[in-house]
């Protein structure tokens, strides 16, 4: 059958299958209510549908036939590494850029606690790999940063790091990471929901929401439509086209930065950037694009809601295709490693949230810390969901401060530059040394967070959002 279509037609057919699968996933989520109550995204369900209907599951049962032909699966396998660039390019575009002082004043505790979570995941994961998982279960030493890549980073980060892990001789780590990233979505929402209920019922914890939590599914009808075109005269492009162009410029700037770094490295005889992923630099590209829009007073040309539409579609495609093409054989061969790493990541986030949360967030600590917990276990959206469960009326500054956090945290950790550098560094010095260095950094961040601004009264409100 593969000979009946050209390469271009197989690419088009892959997107047709992908779109149909996403629609089917919506129906599955609607009628399997537990998936909706757990806030499991339709894109994750679509990924498992692709996995079940593809050669690895249905194909294995039938002998060779599956609903998704092998050429389609080959196309889907390449999409995550491409879509992650779009997702990261849009992080900064369409956002107002307040002063650095304002950003830091409100987001500093979030940035510090988020960094503690990330470097703690680096440290614990690397030491577990070096002293337990590699000697006992044969997990490659290059997997030392797998916890941060998967839990704080997510599917996109794992997909974007594929080339580096391949070059490190550890391609199976990609599939393990995708499995952990999927697990993190569940531990993030389920564990976070339990923590919110615990906080509400604990008389020693002051939570903005004082009545029992009721799980309300996210409904697209609650979201107002885009306001549409620029308020100025017609510029010849609609809102979606302008936003797409801005994202494309951000990717181009990121590619230019990466090529310059490669050229400079080659001058010094180094190939460190040859396999380095593009997506961390697209964040910088997006910041520069937005900076130009702000400086020229043309911010209204690119609307944030439209950027969210484009990056949201890209993220759905990324997650569905990444899960749908991960290797079941690699997951099955590494079940002990998956279980141990999941337990470590979940325990670290819970302890960090309950013990460090009130010591780093001086005001309304529970609402702020639960957002950081959510991001450390799932993604940015998980943090917002949990914060809204604890503070549905948004009486605290959590939403704004947590949003400002992403301007500083995302370009560096949770899939940013430091996350991307972790794999080459581990290849160079080994997981044991990498873990030891991250232990020191984590301890320093904890001390900084606990000693910073201690004169502030711990119970004082800082205003409503």
N, C-alpha and C positions, 0 to 999 in steps of 0.2 A: 504493500500500500504506500510505502514511503516514496516510491518512485513516481507516484501519481501527482505529486505536488512539488513545486519549486521551494527553495528555502524561504523566500518571501511569503509564500502562501502558508507554509507551516507556521511562520511567525504570526501571521494574521489569525490562523486557526487557533493558535495557542491563546490569544487574547479572547477569542470567542468562547473557548472552553472556560477560561478564567472568569469571564463575566457571568456566564451561566452558573458556574459553581458558587460565586458570591451571592447570586439571587437565591439559589437553593439553600445556602447557609442561613439566609434571613428566615426562610420558612422553617428550617430546623430549629433555629433559636426561638422562634415564636411558639412552636408547639412542644418543644422540650423545655419546660419552664425553668428548670434548675439552671440551665445555661444562661437564661436571661437574668435570673436572680443573682447569679455569680458575676454578672457583667462581663461574661466571656464575649469578646468581639466576634462578629460574624466572620471576619477575615481568618481568625484562628480555626473556626469551624470549617470554613472553606478549605483551609489547608489540609485538615484531616480528611475531608471528602476527596480531595485530589489524591491524597496518600492511599485511601481505601480503593478508589476507582482506577488507580494507575497500575503499572506493571509490578510493583512490589507486593501489593496485597491481592487485588482481583486477578492480576496476571499470574501470580504464583498459584492461586486456586484453580484457575482454568488451564494452566499449563503454559500459555503464552498470550492469550487474548485479553485485552483490557479496554475500557472505554476511552482511555487517554493513551494514544500511540506514543511510542518512544521518541519520535522527533518533537512532539509537543512537550514532553517532559524535559527534553534537552533545552528547549527555549525557556521554559519556566525556571530551570536551574540557573540560567544566566540573569534573570530579572532582578533578584535581590541585590546583587552587586551594583546594578545600574540605578535602581530606584532609591537606594539609600542616599545617593548624591542629591537627588531632588528633595528628599525629606530634610536633610541637613541644610541645604541651600536656603530653604524657606524659614528656618528657625528665626532669623533676625529681620526678615523682610516684612514690611507692613506694620512694624511696631514703632511706636513713638520711642525716641531715645532720650530719656531723662538724663540729668546730670549724673556723672559717676558718683558724686557724693550722695545723691539721693538713692541711687541703686544700692550702694554699699550699706548705707545706714539702715535700710529696711531689710535687706536680704542677707546681711553678714551671718547671722546665726544659721540660716538655711544653707548657705554656702559651706560653712564650717562643718555642720552636722552631715550634710551630704557628702563632703569630702572625707569625713571620718568613716562613713559607711563604705565609700568606694575603696579607700586605701585599706580599710579593715578587710574587705573582701579580697583585695589583692594579697594581703599578708596571709590571711587564713587559708585561702585557696592555694597559694604557692607553697606554703609549708605542708599542707595536706598532700599536695601532689608530690613534693620532694621526699617526704618521709613515710607516706602511707600508700598513696595511690599508684605511684610508679613502681616501688619495690614489690608491692603485694598484688596489684592488678594490671601492671604493665601499661598504665596510662603514660603517654609521652610527656617528658619534662616540659615541653613547650606549652603544655596546658596550664602552666602556673597562674595565668591571669584569667582563667576561664570563668571564675565566679563573677568578677566585675564585668567582663565582656557580656555575660549572659543575663545576670540579674539587673545590674544598673544600666547596662548597655542595651540588651534586648536583641531581637531577631535581626534588626538592621545592622547592628554593630558586628554581630557574628558573621553575617553575610559579607559585609564590607571587608572583614579581616581574612576572608578566604584565601586570597593570594599569599598573604604572609604566612598563614598556617600551612599552606601547601608547600611553600619554599622551606619551611622549617621541618618538613617531613612528617607532619602530623595532620593529614587531611581528615582523619576520623574525629578530631577535636571539633570540627565545624558541626558535625551532626550531633555530637554530645552537647555542644553549646546551644544548638537550636532546641534540643530537648529540654535543657535547663531553662532556656528563655520561655518556653511554653509553660513549664511548671511554675515559673516565677509569677506568671499572670494569675494563677490560681492561688498560690500562697500569698500574693499581694492582696488580693481582694478578700479572700476567706479569712486569712490571718488578720488583716486590717479591720474587717467587720467585727471579729471577736475582740480585738483591742478596743474598738470604739464602744462596744457594749460593756466591756470591762471598765472602761473609764467612766461611763455614765453611771454605772452601778456602784462605783467605789466612792464613798463619801469624802475621801481624802483628795480626790482629783476634781478640780473645777472644770467642767466642760460646758461650752456654750449651749449645747443642746441638752436640755434637762429631761425631756420626755423620751420614752423608748424609741429606738431607731426603727423606722419602717423602710424596707428596701423598695426604692422606686426606680424602675427601669428608665434608662435614657430614651427619650422619645424625640425623634427628629422634628416632630411638629412643634415642639417647644422652642425651636430655634428659628428666629426671624429670618426671612430671606435676605439675600444680599441687597444693599441699597443701590447697587448698580454702578453706573458710569460716573466719571469725574464731574464735579460741579462746574468745571470750566467748559469752554466750547468743545465741540466734537474733535477728538484727536485722531479719529480713524480706526481705533481699536477698542473692542469691548473690554470689560473688566477682567475677564478670564485671560484674554490674549495679552493684556498688559502685565498681569501677574506672572503669566508663563514666561514672558520676555525677561522680566526682572530675575526670575529664578534661573533662566538660561544664562544671563549675564553673571550671576553669582557663581554658577558652575564653571563658566569660562575663566573668571578671575581665580577661582580655586585651582583650576588646572594650570593656569599661568604660574601661580605661586609654587605649585608642586614641581613643574618643569624647571623653574629657576633653582629650586633647592637641589634637584637632581644634577643640574649643570654645575652648581657650586661644589657639590659632593664629589662629582667626577674629577674636578680640578685637583682635589686633594686625594684622589685615588680611592674613594669610597663609593660603594653601591648601596648605602643604607636606605636611600629613598627609591630605589628602582622598583621594589614591590610594595612600596608604601601606599595605602589606600588614599583615594582622592577625597572622600567625604568629610574628613575633619577640616580640610581647607575650604570647602564650600561654605562652611559657617562664616569664615573670615570674609569670603567673597560676598555673602549675603549682608554682612555688617557694612562692608564698604559701599555696596549698592544703596542700602538704606541711608547711609551717611550722606551720600551724594544727593539723594532725594530730599533729605532734611535740609541740607545746606542750600539747595536751590529752591526751597519752598514748594516742592512738587510731591509731597507725601501723599496727597489725595489721588495721585495717578495709580497707586498700587494699594488695593484694599486688603486688609488683613484677613477678612473672612473669605475672600476669594483665594488668597494664598493658602489658607487652611483647607479649602476644598481640593486644591491641586495636591498639596502634600498629603492630605488625608487619603486621596485615591492612591497615591504612590505608596503610602504605608500599607494600605490594604492589599495592594498587589504584592508588595514585598513580603508581608507576613504569610499570605496564602501560598505563594510560590515557594517560599523558604521551607515552610512546614511540609508542604506537599512533596517536596523533592528530597527531604532529609532521609538518610539511610536507616532503615529499620534494623538492618544487620549490625550496624555500628552501635545503635542504641541497645540492642539486645546483648551485645558482647560487653557492654559497660554499665550494666544495671547497678552493681555495687558502687561504682564511682558516682553515678547519678544520685543514688540515695544518700551517700555520705556528703557530697557537695551541697545537695539541697538542704540537708539537716544543718550543716554549718552556716549556710547563707541565711536561713530562716532564723536560727537561734541568734546570730549576730545582729540582725535587724531588730528583733524583739528586745534584746538586752539593750542595744543602743538607743532604741526609742524610749523605753521605760526608765532607764538609768541616766542616760546622757541628755535626753530630751529636756527635763526640767533644769538641768545644770547649764545648758547652752542657750535654750530659749527662755529668756527671763520673764516674758509676759505671755499669758495664754499658751503655756508650753505644750499642752496636749494637742490642741488644734494645729499648731505649727509642726510639731514633731511627727504627727501621724501622716502629714503630707510628705515629709522626707522619708518616712518608712515606706510609704507607697511607691515612691520613685526608686528606692533601693531594691524593692522587690518586683517591680513591674515596669512602669514607665511614668512619664510626666502626667498622663491622664489619670492613672491610678491614684497618684497623690492628690489630684484635684477631687476625685470621687470620694476618697476617704475624708478629706478636709470638709467637704460639703456634708458628709454624714455626721461629722462632729459639730459642724457649725453651719446648718442649712440656711440661716438668715444672714450669714456673712457679717456677723457683729464684730469680728476680730479683723486684724490686718493680714490674716493668713493668705488669702487669695492673691493680694497684691504683692506681698513679700515673696511668696513662693513663685509667682510669675517673674519677678525681678531676678530671683535666683538663677533662672535658666539662662539669663544673659551672660552670667559669669561662669556658671558651673558647666553648662552643656558644651561650650567650645573646648573644655579641658578634660572632663571626666564623663563617665556614662556614655562613652562612644566618641569622646573628643580626642584632642591631640595626645594627652598623656595615656589614655587608653590605647590608642594606636601604637604608641612607642613601647608599650609593655611587652609585646611579643618579641620584637627585635632585641630588647634589653634582656629578656629571659634567655633567648638563644645565645646571647653573648656571655652572660654571667651565671646562668642557671637559676632554677626556681628557688633553691634554698637561699641564695644570696639576695635574690629579688624579694623574697618574703621577709628576710631579716631587715632589709632597708625599709620596706613598707611598714613593718612593726614600729620602727623608730618614727617614721613620718606620722603614723596614726597616733602614737602617744603624744607627739608634739602638737598635733591638731586638737586633741582632746584637752591638753593643758591650756592651749590658746583659747579654746571655746569656753572653758570653765573660768579662766582668770579674766577674760575680756569683760569690761564694763560691769564689774561686780557691784558698783555703787548703785546701779539701777534697782529700784524696788521691785521684787519679784512678782507682786500681785497687781502692779499698776497697768491699766489699759492704755493703749497707744492710739486709740481712735478706731472708728469703724470704716469698713471699706465702702 
